[in-house]
């Protein structure tokens, strides 16, 4: 396994890790199960996306690169905005000590996050042949690194949420929006 492949895998997993931190901030019950679900969703998306990018190849690379950052931004802002809204309308714990409803992304929301953090991986998939590793090894490495970092991110985010209390969900939503803005800045979307 090449150093270039590992660096690519960690670079692609960075956004997934940051989003997982935000997800960890809203985990109320079953933290390990939640962490594994988020890790599996993000790791799978990060493994599949470069495979798609590799398959599409250079033919459509210009088209993909011209809109990928806007799609990622939009998805992150939608989910982040929803987290901020829900955090500002947070139900206090009930008299019986029930911590309230679990607000961890699931279903479509989790899929949107997984797609948002893996769009760059699709564009990076075009470079897979240059890594001197079989495509299967490359996508497996990217997926496993993302799985590990995302799972850890949920657990770290949960620990941080305990210190932040009820503001954790709002902060998690703001983090998603900042990541979306960073995607636009990194891609020089404004010139």
Backbone bond lengths (Angstrom), bond angles and torsions (degrees), N, CA, C in turn:
res aa  C-N    CA-C-N  psi(-1)  N-CA   C-N-CA  omega(-1)  CA-C   N-CA-C  phi
1 X - - - 1.451 - - 1.532 107.91 -
2 X 1.319 115.73 132.19 1.459 120.11 -175.34 1.527 111.69 -86.09
3 X 1.327 114.13 155.62 1.459 120.98 176.36 1.523 109.38 -62.75
4 X 1.330 116.71 -37.67 1.466 120.59 179.54 1.521 111.45 -60.08
5 X 1.320 116.63 -41.19 1.464 120.75 179.16 1.525 110.41 -64.18
6 X 1.336 117.38 -44.27 1.463 120.08 179.35 1.521 111.61 -64.20
7 X 1.318 117.13 -41.40 1.463 120.28 178.13 1.524 110.82 -63.45
8 X 1.336 116.60 -41.59 1.456 120.48 177.00 1.526 110.23 -61.59
9 X 1.328 116.75 -45.41 1.468 121.23 -178.73 1.529 110.96 -60.80
10 X 1.335 117.31 -45.32 1.463 119.70 179.66 1.525 111.20 -68.69
11 X 1.326 117.31 -37.82 1.461 120.39 177.67 1.518 112.12 -63.16
12 X 1.324 116.59 -43.60 1.466 120.45 179.04 1.528 111.39 -69.02
13 X 1.321 117.29 -30.22 1.462 121.06 -177.89 1.526 112.90 -79.93
14 X 1.322 118.26 -11.47 1.466 120.82 -175.14 1.535 112.20 -60.90
15 X 1.329 117.75 -46.72 1.463 120.21 178.95 1.522 110.84 -64.77
16 X 1.330 116.63 -40.02 1.465 119.85 178.74 1.527 110.20 -62.46
17 X 1.318 117.40 -39.86 1.463 121.44 177.78 1.526 110.55 -61.53
18 X 1.334 116.33 -45.20 1.467 120.32 -179.22 1.532 111.25 -63.59
19 X 1.319 116.89 -42.36 1.469 120.25 178.69 1.536 109.60 -66.99
20 X 1.321 117.17 -37.05 1.468 121.07 177.89 1.529 110.92 -63.50
21 X 1.329 117.52 -34.65 1.465 120.19 175.28 1.533 110.17 -58.48
22 X 1.335 115.14 -44.63 1.464 119.94 178.09 1.514 112.04 -63.90
23 X 1.316 116.88 -37.92 1.460 120.08 177.32 1.523 110.75 -66.61
24 X 1.320 116.04 -38.68 1.454 119.77 178.12 1.519 112.50 -62.31
25 X 1.319 116.02 -28.31 1.464 120.49 -179.55 1.523 112.30 -66.15
26 X 1.320 117.80 -21.29 1.464 120.11 -177.06 1.527 113.56 -109.38
27 X 1.332 117.50 4.34 1.463 120.55 178.45 1.519 108.72 -72.67
28 X 1.314 115.89 125.57 1.463 120.45 -179.99 1.523 112.01 -109.02
29 X 1.315 116.85 -36.33 1.462 120.59 -178.58 1.523 109.09 -135.40
30 X 1.299 116.95 159.70 1.463 123.63 176.32 1.534 112.19 50.97
31 X 1.341 117.78 58.69 1.461 119.44 -174.72 1.526 114.31 -61.52
32 X 1.322 117.79 -39.58 1.468 118.61 -178.66 1.525 111.57 -68.54
33 X 1.321 116.27 -40.71 1.466 118.86 177.49 1.526 109.95 -62.34
34 X 1.326 116.55 -44.98 1.462 121.01 179.12 1.523 111.14 -61.63
35 X 1.329 116.30 -43.52 1.462 120.54 -179.97 1.529 110.93 -62.36
36 X 1.323 116.42 -41.96 1.474 119.83 -179.87 1.530 111.59 -68.22
37 X 1.341 117.52 -37.09 1.467 120.65 178.37 1.531 110.17 -65.13
38 X 1.326 116.46 -47.47 1.473 119.91 179.01 1.525 109.48 -63.58
39 X 1.329 117.15 -45.43 1.470 120.68 178.74 1.521 111.96 -58.89
40 X 1.323 116.73 -42.93 1.467 120.57 179.64 1.525 111.32 -66.82
41 X 1.329 117.27 -41.68 1.469 120.31 179.82 1.529 110.73 -64.43
42 X 1.338 116.58 -48.73 1.458 119.97 -178.27 1.529 111.12 -69.09
43 X 1.338 117.18 -41.13 1.468 120.62 179.24 1.518 112.01 -64.06
44 X 1.324 116.81 -41.08 1.472 120.16 178.61 1.522 110.94 -65.28
45 X 1.339 115.95 -45.21 1.471 119.15 179.76 1.521 110.89 -62.89
46 X 1.332 116.50 -39.99 1.467 119.83 -179.52 1.526 111.60 -70.22
47 X 1.317 118.51 -25.06 1.460 121.06 177.13 1.529 111.13 -81.35
48 X 1.328 116.15 -37.88 1.469 120.44 -177.94 1.528 111.44 -75.02
49 X 1.328 117.28 -39.61 1.470 120.97 -175.24 1.527 113.66 -58.29
50 X 1.354 119.99 -47.20 1.468 117.44 179.11 1.528 112.46 -67.06
51 X 1.317 115.68 -27.20 1.463 119.25 176.51 1.527 109.74 -65.14
52 X 1.329 115.86 -41.08 1.468 120.70 176.54 1.522 109.85 -64.90
53 X 1.334 116.34 -45.33 1.459 120.47 178.94 1.519 111.98 -60.87
54 X 1.304 115.76 -40.60 1.456 120.27 178.69 1.525 110.14 -64.39
55 X 1.341 116.86 -42.58 1.463 121.48 -178.95 1.529 111.70 -66.21
56 X 1.317 116.07 -40.58 1.465 119.69 179.89 1.525 110.20 -67.74
57 X 1.327 115.18 -37.78 1.452 120.89 174.42 1.514 114.30 68.90
58 X 1.273 113.67 -163.95 1.458 120.98 -174.61 1.522 113.84 -71.20
59 X 1.306 118.04 -18.10 1.457 121.34 -176.92 1.525 112.44 -56.47
60 X 1.319 116.87 -45.70 1.463 120.90 -177.83 1.525 113.24 -108.78
61 X 1.339 117.87 11.62 1.461 120.83 -175.68 1.528 112.06 -56.83
62 X 1.311 118.39 -41.76 1.461 121.44 -179.28 1.516 112.05 -62.21
63 X 1.322 117.19 -40.59 1.467 121.26 179.19 1.527 111.05 -66.85
64 X 1.328 116.77 -45.45 1.456 121.21 -179.72 1.527 110.20 -61.67
65 X 1.327 116.43 -47.05 1.457 120.74 -178.12 1.526 112.01 -64.70
66 X 1.318 117.52 -27.38 1.466 119.65 -176.95 1.527 113.37 -76.51
67 X 1.336 118.55 -18.82 1.470 119.57 -178.23 1.520 114.63 -125.74
68 X 1.333 119.32 -10.98 1.460 119.94 -173.59 1.517 113.06 -58.19
69 X 1.303 117.68 -39.28 1.461 120.71 -178.29 1.525 112.05 -68.36
70 X 1.334 117.74 -32.41 1.469 120.24 178.57 1.527 110.90 -71.46
71 X 1.323 116.89 -38.68 1.464 120.49 178.08 1.526 109.83 -64.79
72 X 1.344 117.08 -46.68 1.466 120.66 179.10 1.527 110.39 -61.07
73 X 1.329 117.20 -44.03 1.471 121.79 179.32 1.524 110.72 -59.02
74 X 1.324 116.86 -49.03 1.457 121.38 -177.96 1.534 111.82 -60.37
75 X 1.316 116.90 -46.87 1.465 120.45 -179.69 1.529 111.31 -62.89
76 X 1.342 117.18 -43.07 1.460 120.36 -179.21 1.530 111.78 -67.69
77 X 1.330 117.39 -37.71 1.469 120.62 178.76 1.529 110.69 -67.90
78 X 1.321 117.60 -40.37 1.469 120.44 178.98 1.527 110.68 -61.81
79 X 1.323 116.27 -50.52 1.463 119.42 -178.11 1.531 110.24 -68.66
80 X 1.339 117.65 -41.61 1.464 120.82 178.61 1.514 112.08 -63.02
81 X 1.329 116.78 -42.93 1.462 120.65 178.07 1.516 111.74 -62.12
82 X 1.324 116.28 -40.12 1.469 120.16 178.10 1.526 110.52 -64.66
83 X 1.339 117.43 -39.28 1.466 120.62 178.38 1.531 110.56 -64.48
84 X 1.329 116.87 -41.46 1.471 120.74 179.29 1.524 109.60 -63.34
85 X 1.325 116.45 -45.58 1.464 120.23 179.77 1.522 110.35 -60.78
86 X 1.343 116.50 -47.39 1.462 119.85 -179.50 1.530 111.29 -65.11
87 X 1.327 117.10 -37.25 1.459 120.52 179.46 1.514 112.46 -67.04
88 X 1.331 116.42 -33.40 1.458 119.15 179.81 1.533 111.60 -80.96
89 X 1.307 116.53 -13.20 1.467 121.89 176.71 1.525 109.93 -115.37
90 X 1.305 115.61 33.13 1.459 122.68 -174.29 1.520 110.71 -66.77
91 X 1.312 115.94 131.19 1.458 120.81 175.86 1.522 108.81 -76.29
92 X 1.315 117.85 129.62 1.464 119.07 176.47 1.522 109.99 -68.87
93 X 1.326 116.78 158.23 1.464 118.78 177.81 1.524 110.48 -58.52
94 X 1.306 115.26 145.88 1.456 120.53 179.32 1.518 111.42 -72.68
95 X 1.306 115.27 173.55 1.463 120.50 -179.70 1.526 111.71 -63.98
96 X 1.335 115.94 -25.63 1.459 119.07 -178.97 1.525 112.11 -84.17
97 X 1.359 117.26 5.36 1.459 120.45 178.78 1.510 113.50 85.03
98 X 1.333 117.61 2.21 1.456 120.90 178.07 1.520 108.93 -60.15
99 X 1.338 118.75 124.58 1.453 120.51 -175.58 1.519 113.87 -71.78
100 X 1.291 118.95 0.07 1.462 120.40 -178.79 1.514 110.99 98.08
101 X 1.305 115.08 -178.77 1.458 121.35 -175.52 1.524 110.81 -76.11
102 X 1.307 116.31 139.31 1.457 122.74 174.67 1.521 108.35 -63.38
103 X 1.320 118.40 130.26 1.457 121.67 -177.45 1.520 112.00 -114.42
104 X 1.313 116.73 15.33 1.452 121.06 176.49 1.516 108.93 -63.30
105 X 1.315 116.56 139.14 1.460 120.60 179.72 1.524 109.60 -59.93
106 X 1.310 114.91 139.09 1.450 121.04 176.45 1.513 108.32 -147.04
107 X 1.294 117.93 166.53 1.462 121.84 177.06 1.518 112.73 56.25
108 X 1.336 115.50 -128.39 1.468 121.17 -176.51 1.522 112.14 -62.89
109 X 1.320 116.32 -38.03 1.465 120.10 -178.40 1.531 110.35 -63.73
110 X 1.327 117.01 -43.49 1.459 120.72 178.30 1.524 110.16 -66.46
111 X 1.337 116.85 -38.69 1.459 119.95 178.49 1.531 110.87 -64.88
112 X 1.338 117.22 -39.81 1.467 120.37 177.57 1.524 110.63 -61.80
113 X 1.324 117.04 -43.24 1.461 120.00 177.95 1.526 111.23 -63.32
114 X 1.328 116.56 -43.63 1.460 120.48 -179.98 1.526 110.88 -61.60
115 X 1.327 117.07 -42.15 1.467 120.52 177.82 1.527 110.03 -65.64
116 X 1.325 116.72 -43.28 1.467 120.29 -178.20 1.521 111.99 -60.02
117 X 1.337 116.98 -42.08 1.464 118.68 -177.97 1.520 112.69 -80.59
118 X 1.331 117.41 -7.86 1.469 118.87 -177.42 1.524 114.11 -109.71
119 X 1.319 118.00 1.55 1.467 119.79 -178.96 1.524 111.14 -62.95
120 X 1.323 117.27 -42.77 1.469 119.33 177.37 1.527 111.19 -62.17
121 X 1.326 116.70 -31.81 1.458 120.52 179.46 1.527 110.97 -65.37
122 X 1.335 116.82 -32.58 1.465 119.32 176.99 1.518 110.12 -65.25
123 X 1.329 116.19 -44.08 1.462 119.52 178.06 1.528 110.47 -65.32
124 X 1.336 116.74 -38.22 1.465 120.73 179.14 1.526 111.40 -67.42
125 X 1.324 116.61 -23.68 1.461 120.13 -179.89 1.514 113.37 -59.00
126 X 1.309 116.10 -25.66 1.464 120.13 178.15 1.527 110.79 -62.52
127 X 1.341 116.65 -27.96 1.469 120.48 -177.70 1.526 113.12 -87.20
128 X 1.315 118.83 -3.27 1.458 120.64 -176.09 1.530 114.09 -52.91
129 X 1.319 119.56 -41.33 1.467 117.87 179.99 1.533 113.90 -62.58
130 X 1.323 118.36 -18.65 1.465 120.61 -178.72 1.523 112.67 -84.95
131 X 1.310 118.99 -3.56 1.463 121.79 -174.16 1.519 113.88 -88.80
132 X 1.291 118.55 1.13 1.467 122.61 -180.00 1.526 112.79 55.21
133 X 1.318 116.52 36.54 1.460 122.43 175.61 1.520 107.12 -139.96
134 X 1.326 117.42 146.58 1.459 118.93 176.17 1.538 110.23 -57.03
135 X 1.314 116.64 146.84 1.459 121.91 -177.55 1.525 110.47 -56.63
136 X 1.313 118.11 -40.27 1.468 121.44 -179.32 1.526 110.43 -62.76
137 X 1.317 117.62 -41.96 1.470 121.28 178.34 1.528 109.55 -65.28
138 X 1.313 116.60 -40.91 1.468 120.67 -179.67 1.527 111.81 -62.06
139 X 1.327 117.39 -50.75 1.468 119.73 -177.41 1.530 110.92 -68.72
140 X 1.329 117.44 -34.23 1.465 119.86 177.34 1.531 110.27 -65.61
141 X 1.314 117.02 -41.72 1.468 120.94 178.92 1.521 110.78 -63.39
142 X 1.324 116.86 -46.33 1.461 121.55 179.00 1.525 110.41 -60.49
143 X 1.319 117.06 -44.78 1.463 121.32 -179.77 1.520 112.98 -66.06
144 X 1.324 117.59 -42.49 1.469 120.87 -178.88 1.524 112.01 -69.12
145 X 1.332 117.12 -40.96 1.471 119.95 177.85 1.526 109.45 -63.19
146 X 1.330 117.03 -43.83 1.463 120.54 179.23 1.525 111.03 -64.41
147 X 1.327 116.99 -42.36 1.464 120.75 177.17 1.529 110.50 -56.93
148 X 1.335 116.99 -49.55 1.461 121.06 -177.12 1.533 111.43 -63.73
149 X 1.326 117.09 -46.90 1.462 119.92 -178.23 1.529 111.98 -68.62
150 X 1.322 117.54 -37.15 1.468 120.43 179.44 1.518 111.58 -68.98
151 X 1.322 116.30 -40.76 1.460 120.24 177.57 1.526 109.87 -62.00
152 X 1.324 116.26 -45.72 1.465 120.72 177.41 1.527 110.42 -63.71
153 X 1.328 117.03 -38.44 1.463 121.26 -179.88 1.514 112.45 -60.57
154 X 1.316 117.41 -40.72 1.471 120.72 178.39 1.531 109.55 -62.62
155 X 1.318 117.08 -44.60 1.461 120.09 -178.32 1.533 111.16 -67.47
156 X 1.311 117.68 -39.85 1.467 121.31 178.22 1.526 109.72 -66.87
157 X 1.337 116.79 -42.92 1.461 121.06 177.59 1.514 112.22 -61.26
158 X 1.320 116.55 -37.47 1.473 120.48 178.84 1.519 110.07 -65.70
159 X 1.325 116.96 -42.13 1.466 120.01 178.74 1.532 110.00 -63.34
160 X 1.323 116.93 -40.82 1.459 120.53 178.35 1.516 111.96 -66.70
161 X 1.320 117.15 -34.48 1.465 121.55 -179.06 1.518 111.09 -64.70
162 X 1.301 116.93 -33.99 1.472 119.57 178.54 1.530 109.54 -61.51
163 X 1.325 116.39 -37.05 1.463 119.84 179.49 1.528 111.13 -74.67
164 X 1.333 117.20 -31.16 1.462 121.44 -176.32 1.521 113.28 -87.32
165 X 1.307 117.10 -19.97 1.462 120.57 179.49 1.514 112.28 68.23
166 X 1.320 116.72 -138.00 1.460 121.94 -171.57 1.533 113.04 -71.16
167 X 1.312 117.70 -14.92 1.470 120.51 -179.85 1.528 112.58 -81.11
168 X 1.325 118.22 -6.67 1.457 121.96 -174.74 1.520 112.26 -59.64
169 X 1.325 118.27 -40.76 1.461 120.54 -178.04 1.527 111.10 -67.95
170 X 1.318 116.64 -38.54 1.466 120.32 177.55 1.522 109.48 -64.79
171 X 1.327 116.91 -43.96 1.463 120.82 178.91 1.525 110.29 -63.79
172 X 1.330 117.10 -41.01 1.470 120.75 176.91 1.514 111.49 -60.13
173 X 1.339 118.00 -42.58 1.468 121.74 177.46 1.508 111.60 -64.08
174 X 1.329 116.70 -41.65 1.469 120.39 177.32 1.527 111.15 -62.66
175 X 1.340 116.23 -38.34 1.472 120.09 178.02 1.523 110.13 -61.05
176 X 1.337 117.41 -42.69 1.462 119.98 179.21 1.527 111.04 -62.00
177 X 1.328 117.17 -41.65 1.462 120.62 -179.84 1.529 110.30 -66.78
178 X 1.329 117.26 -40.07 1.470 120.61 177.48 1.528 110.12 -63.56
179 X 1.332 116.76 -41.10 1.473 119.34 177.72 1.531 109.54 -62.02
180 X 1.336 117.09 -41.62 1.465 120.21 176.88 1.519 111.86 -59.92
181 X 1.343 116.51 -44.00 1.470 120.25 177.77 1.522 110.76 -64.19
182 X 1.331 116.69 -38.77 1.467 120.89 178.38 1.532 110.66 -62.24
183 X 1.320 116.42 -38.48 1.471 119.88 177.32 1.521 110.08 -59.15
184 X 1.349 116.98 -44.94 1.463 120.43 178.64 1.525 111.41 -63.72
185 X 1.320 116.90 -43.21 1.472 120.58 179.99 1.523 110.44 -65.16
186 X 1.346 117.67 -44.73 1.458 121.44 179.36 1.528 111.97 -59.72
187 X 1.321 116.45 -32.63 1.466 120.49 -178.88 1.528 111.93 -94.05
188 X 1.339 115.98 8.44 1.467 120.85 178.35 1.528 111.18 49.96
189 X 1.332 115.17 47.57 1.464 121.52 -175.24 1.510 112.99 -66.60
190 X 1.324 116.80 -19.52 1.469 119.77 -176.90 1.526 112.57 -107.64
191 X 1.310 116.27 21.14 1.470 117.79 176.55 1.431 111.64 126.71
